[in-house]
Amino acid sequence: MTDRTPAVVLRHTTAFLDEALSNPKLRHRIISSVRRTVSSASPASLRALSLLSHALDSPSAAASDAADKILLSVSGRNPLSALLLALAHALRGRASAAALALLDLFSLEPALSRHEVAPEVFEALFLPHLLPVLHWFANQRSRILTSTSLRFGCPPAANGEGDDDRSVEAAAAMSLLSRMSDGQAGRLKDLERGYEEVLDANCKVYAEYLKEVVEMGDGGRLVLAPPQLVLTRASPEERRSDEAIEVEEALAARAAIGSRDGRYNRHAQDSAESLCPQIDDSDNIVAHNKQTPPKEFVCPITSNLFDDPVTLETGQTYERRAIKEWLDRGNSTCPITRQKLQSSQLPKTNYVLKRLIGSWVEENPYSTPNRLENSPPKNARDLSMSQSSPSSTSIIYQASVGGSASDLRLAISCLCTSEFIDESEKAVLQIEKLWRDTSSESDIIAMLAKPATVNGFIEILFKSVDLQVLRAAIFLLAELASKDKFVVQTLTRVDSDVKCMAALFKKGLVEAAVLIFLLSPQWESLVEMDMTDALLRVIEKNDDELKMCVNPKTASLLLLWQILREENSDSSMILHSIISDGIIERVILSMEADMVEERIAAVGILIKCIAEDGRCRKIIADKAQLEPVLQSFTIVNDFDRFEIVHFLFELVKLNRYLSSVFPPFFFRLELNCFSVHQVEPRKMSIYREDAVDTLISCLRNADFPGTQLKAAETILALQGRFSSSGRPLARALLLKHAGIRKGYRALKEAEQTRSAPERSEFNLEEEKAAEEWERKIAFALVSHEFGLVFEALSDGLKSRNLELSSACLISATWLSHMLSILPDTGVRGAARVCLLKQYILILKSARHSDDKALSMLALRSFMHDEEGLLDLTLHIKDILKTLRELKKSSGLAYEMLKLLSDGQDSSDESILHLVHETNEHSKAVTSLATSQSGEKLYSGSLDKTVRVWAVHDGWIHCTETFDTKDPVRNLSVADTFVCFAPQGAGVKVLSWKGASKILSPNKNVRSLALVQGKLYCGCNDSSIQLLLQVWSTSNYSLVGSIQSSIEVRCMAMSRELIYLGSKTGILEIWSKDKLTAIGSLQIGTDCKVQCMDVDADGEILVLGTSDGRLQAWGLT
């Protein structure tokens, strides 16, 4: 008999309580059963019951609080309080306390506990200890009933075929009871009553023993011995009754023998011929029909009538040959009771039983089964479970044919109760053989799925070292877990059980991968158990010979995907092993698996491999069979569909357009896509339009920024420019087109260091194929719905999401650049309207020079038509400023700057065109000036007038005219007055209210400049010597002068410098604050400096010469 350990007790009690907590019907039934035993429940118990019901229906936090309240409210020692305490402790997760409370219930109400509340716990923990009591009761009852039937027999069965079977059985039973003597009926009632009392007494004692075991815990060194069984001892009257029974049996035997000689009446013979006692099967007495021998006449091992019966000291009777073979194999216990035999010598033959059997055979038309010695051992079971296979002449081996159910029960009993590991191991092997040979799994599953049996298999996993036994146990657990969810709950209740399976798996038991997969552990647990190397070995081995509910390779692949799906520190190392060790080819084969989950897992792992090392993309494209994956597309959920699309998206990032991989792959992909739509074939153009329309819709869906980003990246990926590792080259390639080759060159050099150099001729052909693909895909995008994609990209450029705006910038730049390459599609105007302002803004305010270069490349494509040039001239100042910044690093910037400066584009057409023309002045216009706000234009003329013009959208019209009474040569304008040089000497100042004043009347003024409240005048006297006078406009007083040696024709002012231009081509530079010369510049020898101006930043000086040139000088 096996000593119970705390772990075993807790496992069974926890399993029962967990099921009670999770199953409302079971919980209601057991609580109702216990309440019936309590005459009047205390208010505290009723309140505790109410709190428990509320706790089980509320969230976990409230449940825990309610459980604490129950523990405080329940008092007293009664069955109801014990049950409530057990449930409350289980709800709180206190396994030991819950077990003690449940065992307390067995101590208080043993009959109720074993029959109605927890029969599973009774069978697992109590029944193995009480088996001798059960056998004692069965023997005593059998002796009473057998003596009655032998003395009187049964009434003859009805002869009519239409009689009611139940009436016949009832008549037989009543006849049997009516023939009992009063003493026999009383003994039977006393035996029934005593049996229940004995069971109650032993349950109480054993419950207290189990409580001591639990309280001692696993750390206790002392091993508690189980209590002795309490058996009712026979009184002197009972002993005399037993002797009387033996005498009655002898007389009955003599009567049976005498009946053969005709020495007894005919009625006795007829009664004996119709012997058929109807005994309830629930009392462990097998009912037999008219031709079925009583159970006492059949050997429990061979299932045949006794030929040489022997009765052991335990009270069990066996066939001599069968029990002798049992003992010869090294067994020392009774096959049924498992009690240890004191002697291995067999007793003498039980002649009394043998004579009874002989008489029964002669009196009943019973056909003895053929001897099994010569029958083939095809379906034989090894009941002895020996390590060596039995011979074909073994009586136990022969008797196993047709006894699957009884054999299975015996093997399960041995597994759960045997104290010897070798016997338990043999039981496992026998159960496995029965499982594989049986054709009806439902009956076997019902017996094997019980928690006690499952825990027996788990103990084998912990204790056994036999690989065959371990494989058999894992196989059976996996099969049960795949068919019964309660088995999974039992297996996952204790974490150490799963860890034990993982340890066996890492030692080489590949079947354990199936069991671990069926248990569905969390990915954190899988990472913690460190099974990656073992999983990779199983996938690489690809052993399909193991016949299980799930193939071990499939289970390993699914577990590996579960580990890799969540990011962890070991993912990179795992993926590197998959790629470098060639396991990736085995993963590719899983895409053709029958199981859809395995295909999706393989797709997910391959996506991770591509992200780790893009060079494996070529291997996958070369070997992958896409038909099964695409067929799965219509039956999987949305998440798995996204995985498939993501996989195809990554796979098309091939950097070779002419290799042996790219065209065949796309050919297969196209055929498979069409096969998905075989019901309703469609034209390829319709598929393309649907795809582009979907991309644009996703790009414009601002409610889902992630979807917008993916759509922008997808449009960019359609360009098809990737490195050998799958890195996108679109940005670097566009910067190359913009004249910035540094980024593109660095990427190509990095790729060339990883791959072997290839022939230049092949590279040229490859580039041509790539450009052809780029033109086709760009045409499909820009021509959809008359350039609708540009509107969506414009919205993306305005996004505050930096990743989205950057992706949209690259995509828009690529498509805008392709407009200058593609034939005129009529969408260039739409692109310009949507993107021009955004590009100008980026050109002005972008922090990164690469973004400015991309905008410059897009703007260059708008310079190919007149409308685009017109739009650019409105922003010419901002464009020129950025081009000057980029011209040192970009050849395109230098080219565009030259075109805009020369007034011509690449087709030698003027970039400037007449917007408006008016003729208000009657004589030549000598000077122009603008107001500080830029809203008004002033013109001076030789017709002695100054006119004020309003400028709006390129149109001008005269709003005011002032009569100066002198021809106007040079003009400067302030907010309240105007200054000009008249035909004669001096400078004339006119206020807008009509007042006038002449300054420096003795000097001839050739040039004027009004800067920050100061008027600068370039003067000429009779000695051709020029004086520069600085006047204060507040009181028109002379504040300083400059003595120059050149004849000043024009001047310009910046914040710090004064520029003087002469008729000899010399340019002088003076300090504005100190009025001292800084330097000079020779513009030319045969030209005059006619006019000058400085930009708002003071960094660029623009001057016009007499020979028609316009020069721009930068400040260094």
WOVEN-V338110 format. One record per backbone hydrogen bond with DSSP energy under -0.5 kcal/mol. NH is the residue of the N-H (numbers start at 1). CO is the residue of the C=O. Records with the same first field share a line. If there is no record, write none. Layout:
BEGIN
NH=CO ; CO
END
This chain:
BEGIN
9=5
10=6
11=7
12=8
13=9
14=10
15=11
16=12
17=13
18=14
19=15
20=16
21=17
22=18
23=19
24=22
27=23
28=24
29=25
30=26
31=27
32=28
33=29
34=30
35=31
36=32
37=33 ; 34
38=34 ; 35
39=37
46=42
47=43
48=44
49=45
50=46
51=47
52=48
53=49
54=50
55=51
56=52
57=53 ; 54
58=55
63=59
64=60
65=61
66=62
67=63
68=64
69=65
70=66
71=67
72=68
73=69
74=70
78=76
82=78
83=79
84=80
85=81
86=82
87=83
88=84
89=85
90=86
91=87
92=88
93=89 ; 90
94=89
95=93
98=94
99=95
100=96
101=97
102=98
103=99
104=100
105=101
106=102
107=103
108=104
109=105
113=109
114=110
115=111
116=112
117=112
118=113
122=118
123=119
124=120
125=121
126=121 ; 122
127=122
129=126
130=126
131=127 ; 128
134=130
135=131
136=132
137=133
138=134
139=135
140=136
141=137
142=138
143=139
144=140
145=141
146=142
147=143
148=144
149=145
150=146
151=147
152=148
153=149
154=271
163=160
168=164
169=165
170=166
171=167
172=168
173=169
174=170
175=171
176=172
177=173
178=174
179=175
180=177
185=181
186=182
187=183
188=184
189=185
190=186
191=187
192=188
193=189
194=190
195=191
196=192
197=193
198=194
199=195
200=196
201=197
202=198
203=199
204=200
205=201
206=202
207=203
208=204
209=205
210=206
211=207
212=208
213=209
214=210
215=211
216=212
217=213
220=217
224=222
231=229
239=235
240=236
241=237
242=238
243=239
244=240
245=241
246=242
247=243
248=244
249=245
250=246
251=247
252=248
253=249
254=250
255=251
256=252
257=253
258=254
259=255
260=256 ; 257
261=257 ; 258
262=259
263=258
269=265
270=266
271=267
272=268
273=269
274=270
275=272
279=277
283=280
284=281
285=280
286=284
288=277
292=289
293=291
297=294
298=295
299=304
300=317
303=299
306=297
310=318
312=310 ; 316
315=312
318=310
320=308
323=319
324=320
325=321
326=322
327=323
328=324
329=325
330=327
331=326
334=339
338=334
341=332
350=309
351=349
354=350
355=351
356=352
357=353
358=354
359=355
360=356
361=357
362=358
363=359
364=360
366=361 ; 364
368=366
375=372
378=376
380=377
383=381
385=382
394=391
398=394
399=395
400=396 ; 397
401=398
403=400
407=403
408=404
409=405
410=406
411=407
412=408
413=409
414=410
415=411
416=412
417=413
418=414
424=420
425=421
426=422
427=423
428=424
429=425
430=426
431=427
432=428
433=429
434=430
435=431
436=432
437=433
438=434
441=439
444=440
445=441
446=442
447=443
448=444
449=445
450=447
454=450
455=451
456=452
457=453
458=454
459=455
460=456
461=457
462=458
463=459
464=460
467=465
470=466
471=467
472=468
473=469
474=470
475=471
476=472
477=473
478=474
479=475
480=476
481=477
482=478
483=479 ; 480
484=480
487=484
488=484
489=485
490=486
491=487
492=488
493=489 ; 490
497=494
498=494
499=495
500=496
501=497
502=498
503=499
504=500
505=501
506=502
507=503
508=505
509=504
510=508
512=509
513=510
514=510 ; 511
515=511
516=512
517=513
518=514
519=515
520=516 ; 517
521=516
526=522
527=523
528=524
529=525
530=526 ; 527
531=526
535=531
536=532
537=533
538=534
539=535
540=536
541=537
542=538
544=542
548=546
555=551
556=552
557=553
558=554
559=555
560=556
561=557
562=558
563=559
564=560
565=561
566=562
571=568
574=570
575=571
576=572
577=573
578=574
579=575
580=576
581=577
582=579
583=578
584=578
585=582
586=582 ; 583
587=583
588=584
589=585
590=586 ; 587
591=588
592=589
593=590
596=594
599=595
600=596
601=597
602=598
603=599
604=600
605=601
606=602
607=603
608=604
609=605
610=606
611=607
612=608
613=609
616=613
617=614
618=615
620=616
621=617
622=618
623=619
624=620
626=624
630=626
631=627
632=628
633=629 ; 630
634=631
635=632
636=632
641=637
642=638
643=639
644=640
645=641
646=642
647=643
648=644
649=645
650=646
651=647
652=648
653=650
654=652
663=659
665=661
666=662
667=663
668=664
669=665
670=666
671=667
672=668
673=669
674=670
675=671
676=672
677=673 ; 674
678=675
686=683
687=683
688=684
689=685
690=686
691=687
692=688
693=689
694=690
695=691
696=692
697=693
698=694
699=695
700=696
701=698
702=700
704=701
708=704
709=705
710=706
711=707
712=708
713=709
714=710
715=711
716=712
717=713
718=714
719=716
720=717
722=720
723=727
726=723
729=721
733=729
734=730
735=731
736=732
737=733
738=734
739=736
740=735
741=739
745=741
746=742
747=743
748=744
749=745
750=746
751=747
752=748
753=749
754=750 ; 751
755=751
763=759
764=760
765=761
766=762
767=763
768=764
769=765
770=766
771=767
772=768
773=769
774=770
775=771
776=772
777=773
778=774
779=775
780=776
781=777
782=778
783=779
784=781
786=783
787=782
788=784
790=787
791=787
792=788
793=789
794=790
795=791
796=792
797=793
798=794 ; 795
799=796
802=800
805=801
806=802
807=803
808=804
809=805
810=806
811=807
812=808
813=809
814=810
815=811
816=812
817=813
818=814
819=815
820=816 ; 817
821=818
822=818
831=827
832=828
833=829
834=830
835=831
836=832
839=835
840=836
841=837
842=838
843=839
844=840
845=841
846=842
852=848
853=849
854=850
855=851
856=852
857=853
858=854
859=855
860=856
861=857 ; 858
862=858 ; 859
863=860
864=861
865=862
869=865
870=866
871=867
872=868
873=869
874=870
875=872
876=873
879=875
880=876
881=877
882=878
883=879
884=880
885=881
886=882
887=883
889=886
890=886
892=738
894=890
895=891
896=892
897=893
898=894
899=895
900=896
901=897
902=898
903=899
904=899
905=909
908=905
911=903
926=924 ; 940
927=940
929=938
931=936
934=931
937=949
938=929
939=947
940=927
941=945
942=924
944=941
946=962
947=939
948=960
949=937
950=957
951=935
952=955
955=952
957=950
959=948
960=948
962=946
964=944 ; 962
965=944
968=941
969=967 ; 981
972=979
974=977
978=990
979=972
980=988
981=970
982=980
986=1003
987=999
988=980
989=997
990=978
991=995
992=976
994=991
997=989
999=987
1003=1000
1004=1020
1005=1003
1006=1004 ; 1018
1007=1018
1009=1016
1011=1009 ; 1014
1014=1011
1015=1031
1016=1009 ; 1014
1017=1015 ; 1029
1018=1007
1019=1017 ; 1027
1020=1004
1021=1025
1024=1021
1026=1024 ; 1044
1028=1042
1029=1017 ; 1027
1030=1040
1031=1015 ; 1029
1032=1037
1033=1013 ; 1031
1036=1032
1039=1030
1040=1030
1042=1028
1044=1026 ; 1042
1048=1046
1049=1061
1050=1061
1052=1059
1054=1057
1058=1070
1059=1052
1060=1068
1061=1050
1062=1066
1063=1047
1065=1062
1067=1081
1068=1060 ; 1066
1069=1079
1070=1058
1071=1076
1072=1056
1075=1071
1078=1069
1079=1069
1081=1067
1083=1065 ; 1081
1084=1065
1089=1062
1090=1088 ; 1104
1091=1104
1093=1102
1095=1100
1098=1095
1101=1113
1102=1093 ; 1100
1103=1111
1104=1091
1105=1109
1106=1088
1108=1105
1111=1103
1113=1101
1115=1099
END
